[in-house]
Amino acid sequence: MLQIQRFVFNPFQVNTYVLWDDTKECAIIDPGCYEQAEENELYEFIGNKGLKPVRLLNTHCHIDHIAGLAVVSRKYGLKPEAHFDGTGFIRHAEQAGFIYGFDRLETIDPELPLNEGDIVRFGDRSWRSSKPRAMPMVASA
């Protein structure tokens, strides 16, 4: 059974999701955790549930959605995935972040493309990626 946990992080109140199934493999989507307490909340949840992060996905790369991308990538040794058409925002993220008070924003470029039509798998689940927007994955399982 697919389970979803939603977190609301950073001053923009962005939704970060952890999806997992009975295999305990999980996908982290839009890691917006910016403050240390938010990072800890995400890490503690994953640890307490005994989950194994295997995918780090971004619906798009606005600063609120990538605020925790670098630290979560490093913590779990995951390669960030996003549609490369939207990664241009990352080049200006630190400057934009400064305007919005994100004075310690660390950026990282997605390493793996997530293109429209790609099949995203983790655990016993598979999803088909669509165009970047608020939540670009639609269940196909």
N, C-alpha and C positions, 0 to 999 in steps of 0.2 A: 504494500500500500504506500503510495506517495504521500509524504508529509511535508508541510511547508511551515517555516517559522519566519515571521516578518519582524524586522527591527526598524526603528525610526531613528536615524542618526543625523548629526551635524546641524548647524543652524538653519539649513534649508529644509530640514525634516524629510530627508530622502528615505525611501524604502530600500532596505537591504534584505535579501531573501537567502535562506538556507533551505534547500530542497534535498530530501533523502528518502530512501526506501528501506526495505527490510535487510538489504545487504550492508547497510550503514555507510555506504559510499554517499558523498554529498557533493552538491554544487553550490557555490557561493555566488550570488548574483548581485552586482552593483555594490561593492563594498564601500559604503559611504562613511564608515567610522573614521572620525577625525580626532577626537579627544582620546586620551589613554583609557579613560573609563569606558568609552564605547568599544574600543578594541578589546578590552578585557571582557566586556559583556558578550561579545561575539565568540571569543576564544573559550570562555567558560561554558557557554551553551554547547558548543561543538564538543568540548571535552567531557562535559557531564552526560551528554547523550551517547558518547563513545563513537562519534562519527569520524569518518575518514574523508577529508576534503580531497577531491580528485579533479574538480573543474573550478575555474575562476573566470566567470563570465561577466561581460558588461553589455548592457542593452545599448548604451551610448556613452560618450566620454566627456560629458559636462563635469565641471569640478565637483559638484555634489555627489556624483556617482563614482568618482575615482579617488575621493579623499583618502580612502584606506587601501587602494589598490596595491601600492608598493609594499606596505607593511604586511598585508595579508599574503601577498605573493611570496615574500621572504619567509614568513612564519611557517607556511605549509609547503614551500618549495614548488609552487604552482606557476605555470606560465599563463599570464593573463591573456584572455581571448576577447576580441571585439571585432566588429565590422571595421575594416581599415578606412572606409570612407569617412568615418566619424572621428578618427584619431587626430585630426588637425587641431581639435580643441585642446589636446594635451600640450601642444607647443606653446600655447598661451595661458595654460592653466595656472601657473605660478603667478603671473601678472594679474589675471582675473581674480585669483584667490586672494591676493593682497588687497584688492579693492573691497572684497567682501569680508575681510578680517581673517582669512586663512593664512596666518603668517608663518606657518610651518608645514605647508603643503609640499609633500614629496611626490614627484611624478615618475611614472614609469610607462614606457610604451608597451602596448599589447604585443606579445610575441607570436601569437597564433591568430590567423584570420578566422573570423566567424561570418561567413557569407550567407546570403539569402539561399535557402534550400539545403544548407548543410544539416546533417544529422548530428545532434549532440547526444552523446550517451554517457550515462553513469549508472552504476548499479544495474538494475534490471529495467531501466527506463531509457526511452529514446524520445527526442524532441526534434522538430524541424524548425530551423531558424528562419525568420522572415526579415524584412527590412528593419533597420534600426528605428526604434520608437520607444515608448515608455516601457513596454514589456514585450520584446520581439519573439519570444518563443511560444509556440502553440503545441500542446500535447498531441502526440500521435500514437501513443501507446494504447 
